[in-house]
């Protein structure tokens, strides 16, 4: 299983739109558009899970694909770096 990062998404894009696009290049296991926690609005990127055998083909065919006037950036998702601990806001003893 490979997770693809899909960036520069138009805010009007839906999970169904992405599924339809990526299914042209292989089996899609899941699609997740990332929304802002506070506003609930899309943040302009998504993740698509595909079998590894289909992922490279999908990247080649969808990276740079124009969707609603925006060129998609598609690559293999990288593990997110750990966040540094937050300062402030805690109890002071």
N, C-alpha and C positions, 0 to 999 in steps of 0.2 A: 504494500500500500504506500502510495506517495501522496503527500499533501502539496498542492500547488497554491501559491500566493497569486492573487489576481488583483492588481492595483490600478489606479486611475479609472475606477469604475464611474460611470455616470450615476448620479444619485437616483435616477429613475429606474435603474436596473433591478430586476427581481431575481429571486433564486431560480424561478422557472426559466427566465431568460438565459441565465448562466448554464443551467442544466442542459437546455436545448443546444447551446453553442458547443459545450464540451462533449456532449454525447455524439456529436458528429465525428469525434476523434477517439472514441473508446467508451468503456463502461464508466459511469459516474456513480460512486458510492454515496457521496453526500456533498451538499453545497451549503455554505454558511456565510451570509453577508453580515459583516460586523457593524453593529449599531453603537452609537454613543450612549453611554450609560445614563447620562443626565437628560439628554434631549430625546433619545429614542430614534434619532435620525441616522441614516446610513453614514458611515465614515469614509466611504469611497474605496473600500477594499473588501475582499472575500477570500475564503479558502475553499478549494475543491479537492475532494479525496477521490483518487483514481487508482486502479492497479498500476504498479510500477511499469508494466509492459506497455501501457497506453499513455503514461504521463509525458514521456519525451516527445512523442508524436503530437500530443495536445499542445505542449509548449511551443513547438516549432510552428504550428498552424494558428495559434491564437495570440502569441506575443506580437504586439503591434496591430492587432485586429481593431478596426474602428467600430465602436459601439456608441451610437448617439453623439457622434462628433468627437469622441475621446479615444485615443489609442491606448488599448489595454497593455499593461505590463504584466507578463506572466512568467513566473519562474518557480523553481522548487522552493517551498517554504523552508526557512531556516528556524532552528530552535531559538526562541526568544531569550535574550540575555536576562539573567536574574536582576530583579529590580533592587536598587540599594534600599536599605531600611529608611523608612520615613522618619523625619525628625519633628519634634513638637507634637502637641495634641494628646500626649499620654499623661497618665497620672504622675505627679511629682511627689516623691516621698521625702 
